[in-house]
């Protein structure tokens, strides 16, 4: 759902999948975004993609290359995954 919403540039659907205290860690070592910072960065890209029909961005996950860790309380989950993108 996350990648499908991003690929369509569907800002609302994409961010509905995040908690209010989510942190986005990107592909570069300097990318650690609070939710508000990531929304501010993402919005213009998604808006532009909707106008030109290209969506936000498209990443394709590798089968079996997603790691999900749930903390012992069961209230926090972390995940990382191996992705492909035609531009990289």
C-alpha positions in Angstrom: 0.0 0.0 0.0 2.9 2.4 0.8 4.6 1.9 -2.5 1.4 1.9 -4.5 0.3 5.3 -3.0 3.8 6.8 -3.6 3.8 5.5 -7.2 0.4 7.3 -7.8 1.5 10.4 -5.9 -1.4 10.0 -3.5 -0.2 12.1 -0.6 -3.1 11.4 1.7 -3.1 7.7 1.2 0.6 7.5 1.6 0.8 9.4 4.9 -2.3 7.7 6.3 0.0 4.7 6.6 2.4 6.5 9.0 1.9 7.2 12.7 2.1 10.8 14.0 5.5 10.1 15.5 6.9 8.2 12.5 10.5 8.8 11.4 11.5 8.2 7.8 15.1 7.1 7.2 16.1 7.5 3.6 18.8 6.0 1.4 21.4 8.6 2.2 23.1 8.6 5.6 21.9 12.2 6.2 18.2 11.4 5.6 16.4 11.2 8.9 13.1 13.0 8.7 10.4 13.7 11.2 6.9 13.1 9.7 6.4 16.9 9.3 9.8 17.3 7.6 9.1 14.3 5.3 5.6 15.6 4.4 7.1 19.0 3.5 9.7 17.4 1.3 7.3 15.0 -0.3 4.3 17.2 -1.1 5.8 19.1 -4.0 7.1 15.9 -5.6 3.7 14.2 -5.3 1.9 17.4 -6.6 4.2 17.6 -9.6 3.8 13.9 -10.3 0.0 14.1 -10.2 0.1 17.0 -12.7 2.4 15.3 -15.2 0.9 11.8 -14.7 4.1 10.3 -13.2 3.0 10.1 -9.6 5.4 10.5 -6.7 8.1 7.9 -7.1 8.1 4.2 -7.8 10.2 1.7 -5.9 9.8 -2.0 -6.4 10.6 -4.2 -3.4 12.7 -7.4 -3.9 10.8 -10.5 -2.9 11.9 -11.7 0.6 14.0 -8.6 1.2 11.9 -6.9 3.8 12.7 -7.1 7.5 10.1 -6.2 10.0 10.9 -5.9 13.7 8.2 -5.4 16.3 9.3 -4.3 19.8 8.4 -6.5 22.8 5.4 -4.3 23.7 3.9 -4.9 20.3 3.3 -1.1 19.8 6.2 -0.2 17.6 7.4 -1.7 14.3 10.5 -1.0 12.3 11.1 -2.2 8.8 13.7 -2.0 6.1 13.6 -3.4 2.6 15.7 -3.7 -0.5 14.2 -1.7 -3.4 14.7 -1.0 -7.1 14.1 2.3 -8.8 14.5 2.9 -12.6 16.3 6.1 -11.9 19.0 4.6 -9.6 
